[in-house]
Amino acid sequence: MSQTPSAAAITVRGLSKRYGRHVVLDGIDLEVHPGEVYALTGPNGAGKTTLIRTITGLTFPTAGRVALMGRNVHTSGVAARAQLGAVVEAPAAFYPHLSGRDNLLAHARLAAGAPGTQPVGDDRIREVLALLELTRMADRPVREYSLGQRQRLGVAAAILTDPKILILDEPTSGLDPLGIGLIHRIISSMAAAGTAVMLSTHHLREVASYAHSVGILSGGKLVDQIDLRARQSAYRFRVDDAARAAAALQSLPGVNRAYSRTPYAIAYLSGESQVPEAMNKLVGEGLRVYEAAPDLFDLYEYYRERMEQYY
């Protein structure tokens, strides 16, 4: 996963949204940096789509501020959204009588008026159609597209101008497993090229393989934010005395944290290269080591346990 610079592409501060007495969003704070994938999850009705609509400027907040590339999305208008590609409440709306290609052409013409946006030519349209595996359907009217094909056409429109910020609301809804994998590969590729990506999703195990951060929204509140990069350095050692092994590992330079989860001692190492050193330490302390392996973080199980606290 790529390293993220300090300047955030998306900045949300104190964001709240109310409809009368009904609180939909309550004091949301988050950041998404260039090259980062931020996955937003939570139960249905948690406020995910409202949050995405507010970040993209489609809904005004009751309180708080949203900035895209440093510009307030609700006061700077088109200038703030010039580098934004988005699909909100998918599948995206298209002219049903026009072909997929003509719909993308119309989208390109609309985008051409935004300051700082590069013109989109026929070559780019062909490129994104091929990328989303829609070349065969390109000249057929959108009314003949399946739900999954319209979903992919929406993503094609969102990435057409090669935006610096990409926001996708449930981009894999209605897709088969191959389509889900395709969208995930495109998201990963764009993040690797420096795009800040935010998406809402229920596909936690899949998204955990490439997301950098995950925000859990429940009842309009951001109840947890998980840095998946920090979770990757954990290793487990199956030993005969987990508590004593954890204490030994904690004393090693470069170990950020160590604790016991019988029969394992779990340690956050500086990297895989430190595993032999950790094993030597344990053996030197007279401990028997039966296994050493990465302690993989299960995002789905973590999410399930967190949600049990609220329902």
N, C-alpha and C positions, 0 to 999 in steps of 0.2 A: 504494500500500500504506500502511496506517495506521501511525502511530507507536506504539510500545509504551511504557507506563509502566514504572517501575523494579521494582515489586513483581510477582513471578512468580506466576502462577496454578498452575503445575506446577513443582515443584522436585525434582530427583533428584540425590542426592549419594552417591557411592561405592557404587552399587548393584551387588551381585553375587548370583548364584544358582548353586548347585551341586547336582547330584544325585549323591551319592557322590563319586567322583573326576572326574566329568564337569562341566566348567565351561560353563554356558550363558550367563551374563552376567558380565562382568568389569570392575568399577570404572566404571560408567556415571555420568557427570555431564551434566546438561542442564537447561535452563529453557525454559518456554513462558509467554509473557506474555499478558495480556488483549489481544484484537484481533490476535493473531499466529496464523499457520498454520505448524505445524512438521510437515514431512513426514519420515517415517522410512522408509528404504529399505535394501536389502541382499539378498544371495542367499537362496534358500530354506535354512532351517536356521540362519540367522545369529543367531536369538534374538529376532526382532521381536515375535512373539506372546507369548513369555515376558515380554519387557519390558513390553508393554501390559498383560498380566495382572497383573504386579507393580504397575504404576502405578495400576491400577484397584482394587487390593486383593484380587484373586482368588487371588493367589499371594504367599506370604511370602518375603522375600529371605533369603539367607544372611547378608548384611551390607549396610549402607547404609540410606538413609532416603528415603522419598517423602512429599512434602507437597502437598496440594491446598488452595489458598486458605489456606496457612499451617498447616494441620492435618495431622498424621501420619496417613496413610491406613490404616496397620496397627495403630495404637493408639487412634485416635479413632473408628473404625468409621463408623457411619451419619452422624455429624456431618461427617466429612471428605468423604463422598461425596454430601452433600445437594445440591450444585450441579453434580454430574457426570451427563452423559449419555454412554452408551457402547454400542458394538457390538463384542464381542470374539469372534473366531473365527466370522465370518459364514458363512452366514446365521444370524441370531438365531433362538433357539428360541421357538416359539409353540404355543398350543393348536390343533392342526390342525382340530378339529371346530368351533371358534369362528370367527366372521367376523373380518376385519381390524379392523373398528370395535370389536367386542367385545374383541378382544385388546388394543387400545389403551386401552379403558376399564378392563380389568383392570390394565394397567400403570399407569394413572393412579391407581387406588385403592391400589396398593402404594406408589407414590411419595408419596401424600398423608400418610403417617405420618412422613416424614422432616422433621426440624426445618429451618425456613427455606424449605421448598418450597411454592410457591403452588398452590392447588387447580386442577385441570384440569377444565374444563367441556366440554360437548358442542361448543361453538363452536370451541374449540381443537382438538379431535379432527377436526372437519370441516376446519379450516384446514390441519392437517398432512397429512391425506389428500389434499387438493387440491394442496398444495405438492409432494408426492411422486407426483402424478398417479395416485392410487389410488382416486379417487372411484367410478369405475365398478366396481371390485372390492370396495368397502368392505363390502358385506353378503354376500359369498360366503365360504364356509369357506376357511381358509388352506390346507387340503390341496389346493385347486384352483389355488393360486397357482403361477406359474412361479418358477424360481430368482431371476430378476431382480426379480420382484414381491415375493418374500419379503425380498430384500435391501433394497429400498426401504422395505418395512414396518419393517424393523429400524432404518433411519435415522429413520423417522417416530417410532418409540418413543423413540429416543435424544434427539430434539430436542423431545419432547412438553412437557416442563416448562420449556422455554426455559433450558437450563442455562448456567452461566457457563464450564463446561469441557466440551468435546466430544471424545471419544476414539473413533476408528473404525479397526478392524482390517480392512484391505483392503475399503473400502466399495464399490468399483466392481467387485469380482470377480463375474463372471457377468452383467454388464450389457452391453447393446449401446451403440454410440457415443452415441446420444441419452440413454440412461440415465446414462452416465458424465458427460456434459456437465451433466445435471440435478444430480447429486450435487455436482459441482464448483461450480456456481452457488450451491447452498445453503450449502456450506462457506464460500465467499467472502462471502456475505451475512451469515452469522452472525459471522464474524470482523470484518467492517466494523461490526457492531453491538456489538462488544466481547467476544465469546466467545473464549476460548483454545481453539484446535483443534489436536489432534495426530492424525495418521493415518499408517498404514503403506500403502505403495503401490509398484507397479512402473511406474506410468504417469508417468514422469519428465518427459517433454516437456510433458504437459498440466499437471501440478502445478506446474511451474516458472513458469507464467503467473500464479499467484496466491499461492504459498507464500512465506513470509518467510524461513524457515530450512529446511535439509535436513540430516538426520543420516544418515550411512552406517554401518550396523552390519555387521560381518564377524567371524565366529568369536567372537561374544559381546562384542566390543569396539566402542566407538564410534570408528571409525578416522578420521572426518572430520565436521566440522560446517561447513556452507556458509551464509553470510549472503547470500542472494540480493539483498537491498537494496543491498549494497555493490557487487554486480556490475553494477548497472544504469547506473552513471555512466561506463562505459568507452566511448570513441569511437576509431575507427581512421581514420588518415589515410594514404592511399596516396601515397607521395612517391618522389623519385629517390634519396634518401639516408636510409634509415630510422633509422640510428644517430644521425646528426646532428640529425634532426628530433626524435627522442626527447629528446635533450639540451636542445634549444631549448624543447620543451614543458615539461620538468621545471622550467625556470626561471620559468615563469608562476605568479603568485600564484593560489592556489586549486586547483592541480593536485596531487592527492595522490600520484600515481605515474605515471611514463611509462617505456616500454621499447620496444624494436624487435622486430618480428616480420616480417622482410622479406617483401614490400615495404611493410609497414605500420609506422607509429609508433602505438603504443597509448597513450592517455592517459586517466586517471581525472579527469574534469572536475567542477566543482561543479554542472554542469547543462548542458542544451542551449543555454542562452543564452551559454555561454562558447565555443561552437564558432567563431563568427566571429572572436573575439579570438585563438583558437588558430591559425586559418588566417592571419590577418594577421601573427602572430608568425613563422610558417613562411615566408611570402612575404618578410617583412622580412629573414629570415636568408638569402635567396637560394635557397630551396628551391622546387621545383616540386611543387604539390599537385594530384593527379589525382582524388582522391575523398575525401570525408569522410562517415562514416556511423557509427551506433551499432555497437559491437562486441558483438553479442548472445552471451550466455553459453549454451552448449549443455550443459545438465545431464546429458543422456544420455551424450554423449561424454565428459564429465568423469568420470561414474560408471564408464563402461567402462574408461577409462584407469586409474582408481584400482583397480578390481578386478583388472586385469591384473598389478598388483604383488603380489597375494596368491594368485593361482591360476596 
